[in-house]
């Protein structure tokens, strides 16, 4: 039996197995089982091809399994969203690294363009592999076994039907099997099964061929000539000035006391709710702008450009802190929900990534190093949220808040708390809530069982 036919059998078995797991089924335990089957098949194919997976592929495989587990244990919508994104991303990265990609990303878009783009192009480029799949010649014994099975299977079906009609007790044992077979006997179901299995088989066999049979040599990345230095200084200078003005205006509002709100037709509760999403989006956009500019002019820039990048990132961190304060004020009045815990997670994750970016700028390191660190940090951060059970955590913390408010004679959802915060306690309260959230998250994920 040649190597090509062995890979084809592996791909066919994986396609049929995954189709059985997911056809007309909800996502649950079948997700980690399918993930384990895909990873195990790839490892086996690499072994048959005499190739070893690099460390980065092993890391992506671990993340793949970790992101698959929450589908079997979770209930939160945000957790499903993060798990789905993490599952797809980690599997795509695993497949890309299995094909030999060096993970030399300098920009987030390169993860998709250079990474998954190379994956699909190389997999499609192995379409000629299908012509190498040739079944082995069968001996007389093989033909005899096949003929025996061909006679046995219809006889088994006939006698089982007869015994089931003759004995109700015997029939009960095969009721579940009969119902399962009915779902596979209609023309629609059979057609759907064939289409799905054929599609999965072609996708898997071409991937296994690119990874283990006819591997390709990954092309080294061509270094971009340094440019866009003056343009970057102009862009950063204008943006840092805008962010400075915004921080001054917002600071005068947040810390100006009651006089700052006298002319605004806006309550403190409305102010805390509005603008949070925009500030988070702006903070994430800043990281993309800095990465894009540094990809153009290079990591080893002059002192002026490095300083402008650093100031811009620090201002963005201050904007992120402002968004956290708004969220803290709202939670202090109305309590926790899984949505608000997700907002907390977003703030912390974006903040960590911005700190990594700031360190990378100041040390003038290659963005390839930053991108590898950022992918790992983003994956770990998403796993922490998924495994923290946000719905149960929010309910637990709200009960604790209710007990405290009951002792103090306060209402959990009273707008009067905003008046207290306005009178001068906002800063201390926000900081304490934010630190308490981090403390409780660590306890839930790493201490409490």
C-alpha positions, 0 to 999 in steps of 0.5 A: 500500500503506497503512501498516497493511498494511506493518506487518502484513507486517513482523509476519508476516515476523518471526513466520515467521522467529522460528518457523523459528529456534526450532521444534524447535531448541536455543538457540544462535546463533538467539538473537542472530539473533532478537534482531537481527531483532526490534530491526531490525523495530522500528526499521524500523516506527518509521521508517515511522511517522515516529517516533524512538526515545529514547536509553533505547530505544537503550541497552536495544537494545544490552543486548539484543544483548549478553545474546543473544550468550552463548547462542552462546558460553557453557556455564555454567548460571549464565551461561545464567540471567543471560543469560536474565533479562537478555535478557527484561528488556532486550527488555521495557524496549526495547519499553516505551521504544519506546512512549514510557515515560519510565523514571521508576521510583521502586521496583523493582516499578514496573519491572514494574508501570508499565513492562511493565504499561503495555506489555501494556495498551497493546499489547492496547489496539491490538486494533482495529488489526487492522481497519485491515489491508487488502490493496492492490488487485492489478493485472493484472500482479500477478494474472498473477505469482500465477497463474504461481507457482501453476502453477510450484511444483507442477510443480517438485515433480513434476519434482524427484521424478522426477529424484531417482528417476532419478538417485541423485547428483541425489537426494543434493543434495536429501536435506537439503531432503527431510528438512527438508520432512518435519518440516513435512508432518505434521499435528501440525507444521503445526498447531503452526506455524500456532498459533505463527505466528498468536500471534507475528503478533498480538503483533508487529503490535499492538506495532508498531501501538502503537509506530509507527502509533497511538502513545499519550501516556504519562501523567505520574506523579502525585507521591505525597503525603509520609507515613509519616515517623514510621512509617519512623523506628520501623521503621528504629530497630528494624532498625538495632538488630537488625543491630547486635546481629547484627554484634556477635555475629558479630564475637565469633565470627569474631574470638574465636579458638579460645575462641569455638568451644569451646562450638559443635558446629560446625566452621569449615568448616561455619560458612563454608558455612552462612548465606551465602545467608541473608546475601545475601538479607537484604542484598538485602531491606534495599535493597528496604525502604529503597526502599519507605520512601523511596518513601513518605516522599520523598527529601528527608527530615529529618536523623534519617531520613536518618541512620537510612537511612545507618546501616542501609545501612552495617550491611548492607554490614558484613553483606555483608562478613561473607558475603564472608569466609565465602565466602573461607574456604570457597574458600581450602580447597576451591577455585573453582567456577562456583557460587562465582564466581557467589556472588562476583558476587552479593556484588560486585553487591549491594555496588555497588547498596548503595553507590549507594543510600547515596549517593542517601540522603546526597545526598537525590536522587530515587529515579528517578535511582537506579533508572536508575543501578541498572538500568545497573549491574545490566546491566553487572555481569551482562554481566561475569559472562556474558562472563568464562566462569565455568567456564573461569575457575574451572578456570584459577584452581584450576590456579594454586592447585594449583601454589602448593599443590604448591610449599608442600606443601599439599593443595587440599581439606585441612580443615587450612587452616581450622585455620590460618585459625582461628589468626589468619590468617583476616582477612588471608587472606580479604581477600587472596583477595577482592582477588585475585578482583577483580583476576583478574576485571578481567584476564579481562574486560578484559586477557587474550585 
